[in-house]
Structure formats: structure tokens, C-alpha cells
Amino acid sequence: MKRALLLSVCLMTLVGCGGGATIDASSQAAFDASIERLSKDLEPQKAMEFQASIVMVMLSSVDVTDLMSASSPDAMQEKLQKELHGLTVDEVIAKAKSLK
């Protein structure tokens, strides 16, 4: 848990320093567009790793109480997307690797 917190703090610091294009989770449309924009310039293997990492990070942030208390599927989706907001491709991949 401490390792995950430390990683999160480091990632936020890097994002604050302007580490390149990031995921925008301010809306569903912005989220989808930023994922597409980030993915399009990647080599096929890295794009697959990025997509798999997105799924892993999002799924790791779900617990039973979240599922039971979510007021709607849209609210749950928004919570999951916020886990990725502001992260670069490499940060998403690093976060997923830290969860393994």
C-alpha cells in the first residue's frame, strides 16, 4: 500500500512537471479522445500494453462497496476514469505494473 501511495505521489509530481500528453478524464468524450490520441502514435506492441494497462488500473480501483454504493453506471465509470486522469502512457503502464 505504501508503495502504491509513493508511486502515485511520484506520478503526480511528474505530471505537474509536464511529462507530455496525458489522459483527460474531465468528460467521457475527452477521455475517449485522449486515449485515442495517445494510442495512435504508439508502436502496435506498446499500444496493446497501454490498452491492457488501462483496463488493469481501472479494474484494480473497483471494490464491492463501490459497486454497491454507485448511484449509476455513469458514476462508476467516472470514478474509474479519474484513476487515469492526468497520466501519460508510460505512467499508466508503470501504474499497472506496480499492481501486479
N, C-alpha and C positions, 0 to 999 in steps of 0.2 A: 504494500500500500504506500509506504514512504517512497519507494522507487517510482511509482506511478505519479505521485504528487511532485517529486523532484523533476521528472520528465515534463510534466505539464508546465511547471514554472519555467523550465529552460525553453520549452517551445513558445510560451508566451513572450519571453524575453526576445527570442529570435524574431518572432512576428513583429514585435514592437520596433525592431531594428530594420524592418523592411526586407525580409528574406525572399522577395519575389512574389509572383502571383499566388493568391490564396483563394480558399473556398469562401464564398459569400452565402451565408445562410440567413440573410435578412428576410427572404421570402422563398417560397417554393420555386418560383421562376428563376430567381437569382441563383439559388442553389443548383438547379439543373443546368443553367447556363455556365456557371463557373466550373462545374465538374466536366462538362463537355469541352470547355475552353482549355482546361488544364490537361485533359486526356488527349486532345487532338495532336499535340506536338510531341507526345511521348513515343518511344520505340514500342512496338507491339508487346514485348515481354513486360516492360515497365508499366504499360497501360493496364495490363491484366493484373499485375501486382498492386497497382493503385486501386483498381476496382475492388479486388478482394480485400484490400486493407480497409476501404470504406465500409464494406459490409461487416468486417470483424470489429471495427471500432464502434459502429452503430449498435451491433448486437451485444457487445460487451457492456454497453451502458444501460441495458434493459434488465430490470428485475421484476419479480412478481408484484411487488407493491406498486410499481409504476404502471403495470398492466391493469391492475385492479382500480387504481385511482385516476387513470387517464379519463378526462371528460369526453374525449373523442379521438378517433384515429388521427385526425389532423394535429391535435395537441401532442400526441405521442410522436408523430413524425417530426414536428417542430423541435421537440426535446432532443430527439436523436440527431437531427441536423446541427443543432447548436454544439454538439460534441466536436464537430468538424469545422465550425466557423473560424475563419482566420488562419487555418493551417495550409501549408504548402504541400505539394505532392510528397516530398521527402519527409516532411513532418508526419503526414498521415501514415506513411509506410513505417516510419520509426515507432509511432504510437502503436500500431498493430503488432509489430514485432515485440514490443515490450509487454504485450498482453499474452503472448504465447507461453 
